[in-house]
Amino acid sequence: MFASSVAVCVPNCINIGVRSETMSNGSDELHHTSPDNSTVIWKVAFDLDTDVDRIINSVNFWIQAILVRLGPCFILTVLSALLVRTMTLGLPDL
């Protein structure tokens, strides 16, 4: 289970970058004021500079869409159907 979690998160770690920007203090975004009285804004964005970055972003999208979201829904549907089948077959005829 641990290895699958790491494998699913690796494309996110490769493809997402965190950058800081310094702005003036008149900004109404969430910010942290640094000691020199300037505002530091942290931005999280996908790195899409090269073709490899775009491929990794696409792979990341499909991993997140299918494995992380649709996979558990499909497994839950199958298990629920099996449970209903077991419950109905186990009841005596009235």
Beta strands, then each sheet from edge to edge (+ up, - down):
strand 1: 16-23
strand 2: 32-33
strand 3: 39-46
sheet 1: 1+ 3- 2+
end
